[in-house]
Amino acid sequence: MVNKKKESQISKFYKIDGDIAKRAKKYCPRCGNGVFMAEHKDRNTCGKCGFTEFTHKKQ
């Protein structure tokens, strides 16, 4: 059996502008810094605590 370890995907959560790294995703307000929220079609959700923020569509 081959033990394959997945590489960290944390680099996808930041955008590099010159020497500055900026967050591309939002942090969870409950869990604090370091826990990113998943972006869905109509909401943002924390995978750790389950906190959900719904986004409103402008009509």
Beta strands, then each sheet from edge to edge (+ up, - down):
strand 1: 14-17
strand 2: 20-23
strand 3: 27-28
strand 4: 32-39
strand 5: 43-46
strand 6: 52-54
sheet 1: 1+ 2-
sheet 2: 3+ 4- 5+ 6-
end
